[in-house]
C-alpha cells in the first residue's frame, strides 16, 4: 500500500486577471506527504500557501502538474468527484470555525455524515463519540454562542474528525483565539497526530508551525525550504480541558 497520502508533482496555478495580466500563484511545486505526518505550510501573504491549501483540499484544481491523493489522480477530476473526496477524505478546520449558529454542537459535527448518507442512529453515535474525544461530550446540545472560542474550535475539529478522513487540513486554526486557548488547540492537534492522524497546518506564525514535525515554506509561488521542525514535548488531550 502506498504510504504517501499527498503527491504533488510540478504543480502550477495561474489566475487570469483580465487583459494580458496573469498571476502565477504556484510555479512548479512538488511535495510528498506521508501518512501520519504533521506538516506546516508557511509563507507571507502572496506566497501561494492559500492556493496550495486549496489544491490539496480539492477546493481548486491546478493549471498543470499532477496531484495524487492516496494514489488516485485528482488533478483532472470534475466538481462532483472532487466534492466526494472533500467529504470523505479531508477534514477541514478553519480560522472562523464555520459552525451553523442555530444548530447545537452535535448537529454541527453530524453534518458531514448527513452529506455522506449515513443512517441517523449511526450519525449520532459517531458524532457523540467524536465530541467526547475532544472533551466536549457534555456540550453536545450547546449552540455555538453558548460555547467559548476554544470550545467552538474543538467542535470544528470534531466535525473534521467524524468522517475518519485521510488528512486534517487546518487553515490558521488559532487565528481567532487568544494565546492561551490557541496553545490548547495546538496541544489537541499534537495529540491527534500522536493518535495516527495526518495533519496539514497552514499558518504564517512560526510558534504555531513549531508544533508540526516538518515545515514547508513558500515564497513567490515556489518552495523556499522544506525541513524538519525541532522536536517538542508531547501533549495530551486532557491538557486542553477547560476552554
Secondary structure, DSSP 8 states (H G I E B T S, - for coil): ---EEEEEEEEEEEEE-STT-EEEEEEEEEEEEETT-EEEEE--TTSSHHHHHHHHTTSS--SEEEEEETTEE-TT--HHHHHHHHHHHEEEEETT----TTSBHHHHHHHHHHHTT--HHHHHHHHHHHHHHTT-GGGTT-BGGGS-HHHHHHHHHHHHHTT--SEEEEESTTTTS-HHHHHHHHHHHHHHHHTT--EEEE-S-HHHHTTSSEEEEEETTEEEEEEE--------GGGGTT-
